[in-house]
Amino acid sequence: MTYDLIIIGGGPAGTAAGVYAARKRIKTVLIAKEFGGQSLVSQDIQNFIGIVSLPGLELQERFKKHLEAYAEDILDIKEWELAKSLKKSNDGFKVATDKENTYQAKAVLVAAGSSRRKLKAIGADRLDNKGISYCASCDAPMFKGKDTVVIGGGNSGFEAAQQLLAYSPSVTLLEFGSEFKADALTLEQVSRDPKFKAITGAETIEIYGKVFVEGLKYKDRASGKITDLAVGGVFVEIGSIPDSNFLKDLLESVQKPTWWVAEQTPKEWKGGLDKWGQILVDHKTQRAAIEGMWAAGDITDVLYKQNNISMGDAVKALEDIYLWLQKKK
Ligand SMILES: Cc1cc2nc3c(=O)[nH]c(=O)nc-3n(C[C@H](O)[C@H](O)[C@H](O)COP(=O)(O)OP(=O)(O)OC[C@H]3O[C@@H](n4cnc5c(N)ncnc54)[C@H](O)[C@@H]3O)c2cc1C
């Protein structure tokens, strides 16, 4: 069967796109590895407009319910399915998935978001989820009474430290660079706590422990001195990576479209992804550099990554897709 639209992703962007597609009666298939997106792990989302506070798991349920309420016969939902490749064909796009299914459509909206960047250090793979965590808001209570380390000196690193300070006797934050990237207010608030210490120019070289984390070694990048910290938990906050690998081949070699907005383009055009692997989009319409492809949310080069922004961008894309499909008829 050929659809009008394929949506890839079940986070805020993919879900918002699915609701709009169904309501506009666009024949759509939505492929989602899972619903909810990144803040699924959050215990308390407080800035989802219209809802004072809700846990990530409830957000997931609400997303699915909202989609299913409008799906009828117009929206096919393929949950627990992962898009593995995206190819352009003469009459549109083909997506192959890990369930060995192939879906075809005139247009595609990519809303696959991003995943947390993993730490590269000796022992980090082995102890992942065994004392190494990527979510302080989810896991901080499990580290009650244990000294902990946060790696990464941006806002998310300092915020993770703030949450850990409620449970840990001491929290040490290690920043690889020569200065912290967190905003002044957050930095100042967290640094006031006498249980907190922050160190710059620190390269984590090893995390050790028999079964669970027992300690961490870091190198002072200026002096080369190695310090050993006996800690029971390590929280990694070193950014995220867009989940765009599956469309790299398609977008990497694409030429700059004639309609591309000059000021949004990197100085040197190197295809439809930026150097971080984010999909370049025209921010008025969310169009990607290939005719018939749109993208929304954290997978794009949008500056600010938030639930509300991802949903708004997806809605913008759907308005444009609708008009584009009308012209194709
Ligand atoms: C711990 C944490 C807390 C946060 N708290 C907040 C907050 O309080 N407020 C706020 O506004 N923002 C918050 N954010 C940011 C917010 O979660 C993101 O901006 C938002 O989730 C981005 O939505 P998205 O739909 O673009 O991508 P994502 O949320 O990343 O969703 C992408 C979806 O696509 C699926 N997917 C990925 N690849 C494929 C594929 N190949 N095939 C099929 N499906 C695929 C994923 O499983 C996922 O469901 C938080 C982020 C984190 C990590």
The ligand as a MOL file (V3000), in Angstrom:
LIG
                    3D

  0  0  0     0  0            999 V3000
M  V30 BEGIN CTAB
M  V30 COUNTS 53 58 0 0 0
M  V30 BEGIN ATOM
M  V30 1 C 15.7980 13.7350 31.1200 0
M  V30 2 C 15.1170 14.7320 30.1950 0
M  V30 3 C 14.1750 15.5770 30.7300 0
M  V30 4 C 13.5580 16.5280 29.9080 0
M  V30 5 N 12.6260 17.3400 30.4660 0
M  V30 6 C 11.9730 18.2240 29.6920 0
M  V30 7 C 10.9630 19.0650 30.2470 0
M  V30 8 O 10.6820 19.0010 31.4440 0
M  V30 9 N 10.3380 19.9310 29.4040 0
M  V30 10 C 10.6240 20.0130 28.0630 0
M  V30 11 O 9.9860 20.7870 27.3530 0
M  V30 12 N 11.5990 19.2700 27.5270 0
M  V30 13 C 12.2730 18.3670 28.2920 0
M  V30 14 N 13.2590 17.6020 27.7470 0
M  V30 15 C 13.5560 17.7490 26.3070 0
M  V30 16 C 12.4660 17.0310 25.4930 0
M  V30 17 O 12.3170 15.7270 26.0210 0
M  V30 18 C 12.8270 16.9750 24.0150 0
M  V30 19 O 13.0090 18.2740 23.5100 0
M  V30 20 C 11.6970 16.2960 23.2300 0
M  V30 21 O 11.4720 14.9940 23.7290 0
M  V30 22 C 12.0240 16.2010 21.7520 0
M  V30 23 O 10.9630 15.5910 21.1170 0
M  V30 24 P 11.1220 14.8560 19.7030 0
M  V30 25 O 9.7870 14.2820 19.3880 0
M  V30 26 O 11.7550 15.7530 18.7410 0
M  V30 27 O 12.1970 13.6910 19.9400 0
M  V30 28 P 12.2800 12.5110 21.0060 0
M  V30 29 O 11.6300 12.8740 22.2680 0
M  V30 30 O 13.7220 12.1180 21.0250 0
M  V30 31 O 11.4230 11.3560 20.3550 0
M  V30 32 C 11.8550 10.6250 19.2580 0
M  V30 33 C 11.0420 9.3450 19.1750 0
M  V30 34 O 11.3730 8.6590 17.9750 0
M  V30 35 C 11.6650 7.2970 18.2470 0
M  V30 36 N 12.6800 6.8800 17.2570 0
M  V30 37 C 13.9880 7.2210 17.2160 0
M  V30 38 N 14.5750 6.6790 16.1230 0
M  V30 39 C 13.6030 5.9950 15.4810 0
M  V30 40 C 13.5910 5.2110 14.2940 0
M  V30 41 N 14.6860 5.0420 13.5320 0
M  V30 42 N 12.4240 4.5990 13.9280 0
M  V30 43 C 11.3020 4.7550 14.6850 0
M  V30 44 N 11.2590 5.4980 15.8080 0
M  V30 45 C 12.3930 6.1030 16.1960 0
M  V30 46 C 12.1710 7.2890 19.6890 0
M  V30 47 O 11.9570 6.0400 20.2960 0
M  V30 48 C 11.3250 8.3740 20.3090 0
M  V30 49 O 10.0960 7.8670 20.7540 0
M  V30 50 C 13.9030 16.6360 28.5280 0
M  V30 51 C 14.8470 15.7780 27.9930 0
M  V30 52 C 15.4640 14.8240 28.8000 0
M  V30 53 C 16.4880 13.8820 28.2030 0
M  V30 END ATOM
M  V30 BEGIN BOND
M  V30 1 1 1 2
M  V30 2 1 2 3
M  V30 3 2 2 52
M  V30 4 2 3 4
M  V30 5 1 4 5
M  V30 6 1 4 50
M  V30 7 2 5 6
M  V30 8 1 6 7
M  V30 9 1 6 13
M  V30 10 2 7 8
M  V30 11 1 7 9
M  V30 12 1 9 10
M  V30 13 2 10 11
M  V30 14 1 10 12
M  V30 15 2 12 13
M  V30 16 1 13 14
M  V30 17 1 14 15
M  V30 18 1 14 50
M  V30 19 1 15 16
M  V30 20 1 16 17
M  V30 21 1 16 18
M  V30 22 1 18 19
M  V30 23 1 18 20
M  V30 24 1 20 21
M  V30 25 1 20 22
M  V30 26 1 22 23
M  V30 27 1 23 24
M  V30 28 2 24 25
M  V30 29 1 24 26
M  V30 30 1 24 27
M  V30 31 1 27 28
M  V30 32 2 28 29
M  V30 33 1 28 30
M  V30 34 1 28 31
M  V30 35 1 31 32
M  V30 36 1 32 33
M  V30 37 1 33 34
M  V30 38 1 33 48
M  V30 39 1 34 35
M  V30 40 1 35 36
M  V30 41 1 35 46
M  V30 42 1 36 37
M  V30 43 1 36 45
M  V30 44 2 37 38
M  V30 45 1 38 39
M  V30 46 1 39 40
M  V30 47 2 39 45
M  V30 48 1 40 41
M  V30 49 2 40 42
M  V30 50 1 42 43
M  V30 51 2 43 44
M  V30 52 1 44 45
M  V30 53 1 46 47
M  V30 54 1 46 48
M  V30 55 1 48 49
M  V30 56 2 50 51
M  V30 57 1 51 52
M  V30 58 1 52 53
M  V30 END BOND
M  V30 END CTAB
M  END
